Amino acid sequence: MNVLVTGSSRGIGRAIAVRLARPGGRVVVNYLQNEAAAEETAAQVRERGAEPIVVQGNVRSEDDLRQLAGALEEVDVLVHNAAVGALKPFDKMRTTHWDLTLESSLRPFWLLTKLAPVVEGGSIIGLSSLGSQRFIPGYAAMGASKAGMEALTRQLAVELAPKRIRVNTVCGGLVDTDALQYFPERDRMIMYAKRMTPFGRLGTPEDLAGVVELLVQPGAQWITGQVIVADGGLSLI
């Protein structure tokens, strides 16, 4: 299985890249700046019997996306995970902050899907979050970007159906990654999530990687255009 995962040097992207690594397969490990972290992901992919292909690239750049798309002759699974964004109230945000956020998450979901050689019967998966559906402090731009990804999931699913390419998005609750340090009300968010989540804990990168893995199984071939919420029940409260 040939897999391309954007933003796969750390966190959720790494967990997905490693989980989808299969003996004899190839996995494109994409990173922006941290080459050492990307090589750690590559080592874990290699341990699972797959060939890692490490590619530096900024998903905001069309040229870099073309390079990523060309790393494999055929792609069985394309995962849109990379996201960089400004976490600020709407009135404290500059135009550059807004553009950075949408250009790193929403636009690549469209453009890399267009450029990548996804095979007939392949699978495309986006990563979203509950901020697409509910208020999170400082999440105006990122929430809009994630909501756009969820809408685009439905559009792409129909347009790519003639090629038997399935498109779905995994919407996660609060996940314990390094990204949490950038949230303006981090500690309060963590306390709330732990208290309100029926399972009583934050999500992990492996939790979301497991859902991605389920979506690429043959048994999921009738699932397309869906946003799968994986949040331990937080959105039910």
N, C-alpha and C positions, 0 to 999 in steps of 0.2 A: 504494500500500500504506500503510495506517494502522498506525503502530507506537507502542507505549507501553513505555518502558524506565524502570524505577525506578532511582534512584541513577545518573543518566546524565550528571552534570556533569563527571566525571573518570574516569580509569582504564578498567576493563573496560566499565563502563556507557557511557562516551563512545564507545569503540571500536565497541560494538554499535550504538548509535544512529546513528552516522555510516555504518557499513557497511550498515545496512538502509534508509538514506535512498534513495528513488527519485524520479526526476522526476515531479512531480504528486502525490506522496504527502505524508503528514503524519507528523511524529514528535513525540511528547510527550517533552520533556526535563525530567526531574524532579530537583530538588535540595532539600537540607535547609537549608543556610546560605550556601553559596558561590555567590552570584548571578553574580559575574563569570565563574566557571568554567562555569556553565550557559550563559551567553551565548556563551562561546567554542565550546561544543559546538553551540549553535544556529547560529552562523556557519558551522561546518563542514557541518552538515546543509543549510543554505541553499545552500552552494557546490555541493552534489550535486543541487540542483534540487528539494528537498523543502521543505515549509513546517514550520518548527519551532514548537512550542507549549511555551513554558517555564512550568512549574508548580512552585511551591514547595510542598512537602508532606512531612510526617513520616509515614513508612509505619507507625509505631506507632499513629497516630491513625486511628480509623475514619472520622471526619469528613473528614480529609485524603485518605484513600483514596477516599471517595465523590467528592471533588472531582477527583481524578485520573481516576477511572473515567468521570466526566462530561465530560472534556476533548474526547472524540471521540464522535461518534454511533455509530461502528462501529470495532472494533479487529480488524485482521487478525493482528497479532502482538503478544503480551503477553510481556514479558521481566521476570522477577523477579530483579533484580540487587542491589538495595540490601541492605546488611547492616552493622550496627553491633554490636560486641560487646566484652565484657570478656575480656581474655587473661590469665587468672590460674589458678594451681593450684586444684583443686576446693575445698580447705580454706581458701583465702584469699579465696574468692568470697562476696559477700553475695547475699542474695535479690534485691536490686535489680539486681545485675550479671547474674544468671541471667535475670531477666525482661526486661531490656533486650535481651539477645542473642536470645532466642526471639521476642520481640515485634517485632523489627526484620527478622527473616529468615523464620522459619517461619510465623508467623501471617499476614503479608501474602500469602504464597504461596496460602494458603487463601482469605483474605478478599477480596483484590483479584481473584482468579479468579472469585469469586462475584459481585462487583459490576460488573466490566468487561463492556461489550457486545461480547464476542468473537463474531465472525460464524461461521456454519456453514462448516466447512472451514478455520477459523483455526488458529493455532498458539500454544501457551503453552510457554514455556521458562524453566526455573529455572537458577540458577548455584550449583553446589556446589564442593567441594574435596576433596582426598584426606584431609583431616582427618575426613571422615565415615567413613572406613574404617580409618584407622591413627592411631597416637599422634603428636601434635604437642605440644610443651611449651606449657602454658597454654591449650590448645584445648578444654577439657572442654565448656564451654557452646556454643561455636560448632560444635564437632564434632557435638554432639547435635542442634543446630539443622539442620545440613546433612544429617545422616542422616535427620532427620525430613522434610526436603524431598524426599529421594530416595524415601522410602516414600510420601509424598503424591503424588509423580509417578505412581506405579503406580495408586493409588486414583483419582485424577482422570482418568487416561487411560481407565479403564473407564467411569466415570460420565459422561464427556463424549463417549464414542464415538458414542452415538446422534445427536449434533449434528455428527459428523465433525470434532470439534475434537481435535487431537493435542496431547499433553502429554509433554514430554521434559525432561531436565535435563543440562546440560553440567558435568562434574566436572573441574576443572582441577588441575594440579600447582602448584608454586610459581611465581607470576606476578610479574613485576617491576613493582610499583606502589608508590605512596606508603604503602599500608597496611603494607608490610613493616617500616617503622620502628617499629611498635608491638609487634612480636613480641619476647618476652623474650630469645630466643636467635637473633636475626636473622642475625648474621654466620655462626654455625655452620650454620644452616639453609641459607643461600645456598651456602656452601662444599660442604655435603653434596649439595644438589640439583645443582649444576654437576658434581660428581664422579660422581654416581650416575646422572644422566640420560643415556641412550645418545646423545642429540643434543648433550650437552655444554653446555647453556645453560639459563637460566631461560625460562619461558614469557613471552609478551608479551600485552597486552590484545588485540592484533590476532589472535593465535593463537586465542583463545577466540571472538572475534567472527566469525572465519571458520567455526568449527564451528556457531555459531548460524545464520549465513547458510545453510550447507548444510541445516540442519534445516527451514528455511522454504521450500526449493525444492520445486517440484512433484514432483521425483524422489524426495523423502523422504516422500511421502504414505502410505507403508505402515509408517512408523516411529512408534511411539507407546508410551508407558510405559517408555521406555528411559533409562538413565543412561549417557551417552557420556563416557568418560574421555579427556581430551586433556591429556597430561602429558609428551610426548616420550619415553615409555617408562619413566618413573621408577617407576611401580607394578609394573613387571615384574622389578625387581631385588630 
